[in-house]
Amino acid sequence: MTFPTPLLQTRQLGDLRIHAIQAGGQRLDGGAMFGVVPKTLWQRRIEADERNRIQMGMRCLLVEHPDGLVLIDTGAGNKEDQKFIDIYGMELQADDPAQRPDETALETGIRAAGFEPDDVRVVISTHMHFDHAGGNTRRNADGQVVPTFAHATYIVQAGEYEWATHTNERTSASYFPPNFEPVKAAGQLHLIDGDVEIVKGITARKTPGHVPHHQSLLIDGGSERALFLGDVMPTVNHVPLPWIMGYDVEPIRTLESKRALLRDAADDNWLLIFEHDAFHAWGTVARDAKGYAYTDL
């Protein structure tokens, strides 16, 4: 995978060291990604290919925490077939010669940060769509689907797990049971409800809209804070309040979630971490005449 941003980007966040890992790339329809925003506007910001798809990342976050490694989201994994890979323009190879034949770019990135996948102790899902939870599991040598992180507790909102396991015609294409059922079967799944401190300094903040029980993660390093956004604001181009994905099942709630988090991020100078932006990992926002202006870091 040759990507605009490197496999691994590292920075200090107060007392915590964080690693943004590019777990792969994908291409999704630009119209779906920007909802009611006309193409004449969004194409000024990002180029579409011949199939009207835009280049996107699948960025995960590894946090070096005193209680053990915490991983937020896991990308798409590598369990899907070639048809699926082509439809979604998946790029799953790491731009790193150290990638092993049977591992994902995420696993390569964890090793590039100086750790092993078995060192991860907590895995948090913003939600359980295939491009956020696909790396939760892997196929072992016998072809069985098992948890990727054998020593980790997997955390998700209880309402999101219910939503993922009781799909309808609108939602079923986004949730793949092999990404979460083996985790539950292994006894590694832990459900939370609402805004909960998961480990000291890492707190779930519910940001509904994309799905009803979506959560973002607020990371408090003491002197600095960061918010891992997930799909409430997937790219820098979604900073403007009305720029909301057509994929969102409750777009007005997305608007409310964005308004609240942008207010807090601007007031407290939070670092915002973008999961799906192929070109920008993190930055800050400040109020301006049009709403909020983004500054890359």
Beta strands, then each sheet from edge to edge (+ up, - down):
strand 1: 8-13
strand 2: 16-29
strand 3: 53-64
strand 4: 69-72
strand 5: 120-124
strand 6: 137-139
strand 7: 145-147
strand 8: 153-157
strand 9: 189-192
strand 10: 197-199
strand 11: 202-206
strand 12: 215-220
strand 13: 225-228
strand 14: 271-273
strand 15: 282-288
strand 16: 291-296
sheet 1: 1+ 2- 3+ 4- 5- 8- 9-
sheet 2: 6+ 7-
sheet 3: 10+ 11- 12+ 13- 14- 15+ 16-
end
